[in-house]
Structures are given as C-alpha cells and as structure tokens.
Amino acid sequence: MRLRAAHVRVRVPATSANLGPGFDALGMALALHDELEVRAVASPGARVEVEGEGAGEVPDDERHLVVRALRAALDHVGAPQTGLHLRCRNRIPHGRGLGSSAAAVVAGVLAARGLVDDPDVLGDDDALALATLLEGHPDNAAPALLGGLTLAWTADGGAGGEGVRAARLPVHPDVAPVAVVPAQHLSTHAARGVLPAQVPHGDAAWQAGRAALLVEALGRRPDLLLDATGDRLHQGYRRAVMPESLALVDALRTRGVAAVVSGAGPTVLALARRTDAPGGAGQDGLPTDADAAVADAFGGVMAGWRVLRLAVDPGGATVRTLLD
C-alpha cells in the first residue's frame, strides 16, 4: 500500500451517546464539528497546531490522539509512515460527553483513508472496527463516522473492534437537540468508575423497553420522547460525580423536556422538539419546546453553562484531498 495524497482535510461531528436508555449502543451525530488539515511531510515526527477547544492543553506531537489514530490506520493497511503536520480547528468541547475523543480517533482514521492510494481498504466497516478498537466503544465512533442516529453492537465472540456493527436509524425532522454544557470537565474513566458491576433484573428489563421505545420516539413519535428517555442503568449511579448535571436533568424533565446526560457527561442533552410558538430559536431559526424550560431552570443565571442549539448531522465524517 502506498500513499497517494500529501494533503487532506477532515471534518468530523460531535456526538452524544446513550441518549438515556441506549447505554453503549445508541448515539447521535450533532452539527458541531472539528476540522483539521493533515500534510505528509519529509521531516520526521509530527507537529500539531490546535486552535479552539483544547488549545494549549492537548499534546502537539506524536502523542496527539489524531496522530496516534492515523498512524494506527496506516499500519493497519500496510501503508508507510510519514512525517505529519496537523492543523486542528476544534469546536467540540473536551471532557464534556460530546464525543471529542471519538471525533479525534475517527478523524485520524479518515485522514489515513484520504492519504492512501486505495481508500476502499478503509471503508466504513473497517474504519468503524479500527476506531472502536482505539476508542473502546462504538457508541460515539459510529455516529461520528456515519452521521445521524446509529445503533451499534458487537457480534457474539467479537473482541476489541472485531465484529462491531452499526446501523443508521431515521430521525424525525421535529427532533432538535439542545446541549447544555457546563464549565467543568469530567473524564469518562471517572464517570464509568461509579457504575456497579451488576444491576437488578427488573431495572434491566425496564431499560430494554425504554431503549426500544426511544427508537420509535426519535424516528416517528417525538411526542413519546419524555417517556422514552427514562433511564435506570447509569445516570442515577453517576449523580455523585455530576450532581449539578443530574439536578438539571431532573429540573428539565419535571418541566416536560426529554433531558438526559450526554454520553458520560457532564453535558446535559435535551432531545427537544421544534414548535411553532413565538420566541426563542433553534439553529434553523425555529423555536423548541426546551427553550423556556432551560431559561426557567437557570433562573437567568447560567453560572458558566453554555446552551448550544444543534441540528442532527446527517452525513458524519468527511475527508477530501487538497491540491497544493
């Protein structure tokens, strides 16, 4: 396998995993993107420039997650390694449950796809398997790669990225995600560390019903979203490490909004619905049923929280060759 291109541009969306009951399985791509340019250069090693989220915090050399994923993808297809120059424009908040690490991994794999002379060797199935192996779970990697709403699973006997599969599911046009992002970070490791090894059978059965209902609610019946986003498997156990986030989830749900913890948190995601009511506006200029509830829950004092009204990203990650 040889390198075909020397300069590519990658664009990858933020994602929200779990969506309440779909723990480690459901995920949604959001219209908030990291963009990066990758150049293959003659000098050895890697040089990384970062603008936006993570600037001055993430590594600027071979340790950078995009570089590590890109090099793993080149090794995976038997392509030669090369010196690298990355320029990253990051908009996805880090450590907030919006899939920033999955976006970096998918970006690295897609950059390798753009550089090699046979992009088909890193088709979507192979790219998802490799991204899952590097990321650990497919729930963020699948929507980052494929876009839209995805259901990811691993075939029996699969290990690491082997046997991972994903299917795209329809999303009703009235669904309008609203991310409420706190100032503080929380690592996925810390959020997973408080989960029990076992849960009651009754809770597991209840959760399975809600996960099935969520697919119907997101695809055809947004009026069912509040019931469909109930959870007994992970959010309650995480209250100790993100009390403000769970308090906001409770406050919004009490006001009739289908609010959940986004991924491992601490961002809160409202699966809102577009409305015809006056006042407020989503990204596409239409108001949502969450606007007044969010404002009321905060009482006008945001205390470092940001509200991001986002669309569902339908296309997922892209890569294109640039001609110098």
Phi, psi and omega in degrees: 000131180246164173275134182258321184244159178243355185209118180227157176239133181238141176229128186221138185273159166293161179219156173236121181261162177078305180055034183097259187277349185274052189301124178061018183226311183267145176205157182225135176277137184242148184281065174217119196235143162268141177232140179213151173247137181238128175244134168275124185234162183284330181291146183286164175080194183225140174236129186236128173248130184237131175239136178095219184301132178085355180300131182079358182244320183275157180298152180244027183218209183300341181281347181300138188297323177298316180298315181298319179292319179297315180294322177297321179292320177298317177297321183300323182260004178075027178268154181288149174282160183211162169294150186226141170234118181248137170238116186248131172246101188261129176242346182278120179302143180269142175065031183237005180084024179245022170075030183295321180289320176297321178298319179295317180295313179297322178298318179295318180294318179292325176298318177297320177303319181289334183277328187279160185279352176228087183300338182296340179289346174238051174296177187300321180296314180291321180296319179294318179298315181292318179297322179293319178300319182281325185272326179107330180216148181270356189293329173268322183297321183297307179292328177299320181282314191261338183082169177067208176262131182231150171244121183244145178207167178241130179298152179304132180090351179288146179225145182062236178267358183288138176076007180284139180226159177211145177232139175276140181239152181288151175235129180296139183296343179279349180286126184229097181295137175232115179264130177248108194253123179279169179286328186277152175269163170209127180284147176300323180301316180294320182292324178283335184294340181265000181279139180285157178287335180224152176231157179299144180302321179299320177294320179296318179294317177300317182295320180300319178295318179292322179297318177295319179295326181297322177300316178294318183294317180289326185274321188224338187228072179301339178295346179264004188298323182298311177296321188289341183262013174295152184213137172233007190259330187217323189295316181299323180291339183267003183301326183294330183262351175214062185299322181293322179295315180290329175295322178291319175304312180300315183296318181289320180293324175299331179269010174089012181260135180283082183257142179218167169281131179280117181057229178272006177081182005268008176298143174256131178249124173261120174273079187279174177236141174293142180230171176259009183288148178288153175091140180074162179199140172276187183299328182269013177089356181260141178290160176237164180283000179262345188303307182292324181295319178296313180300318181292321181296327180269345180061028178084358180244102187279335175051047176092351177283148175241143176252120179245110177271115191236151170269166169283128176279117186276343191254338181077197186289146178228153175220140175217150181279138177251139178259121180280000000 
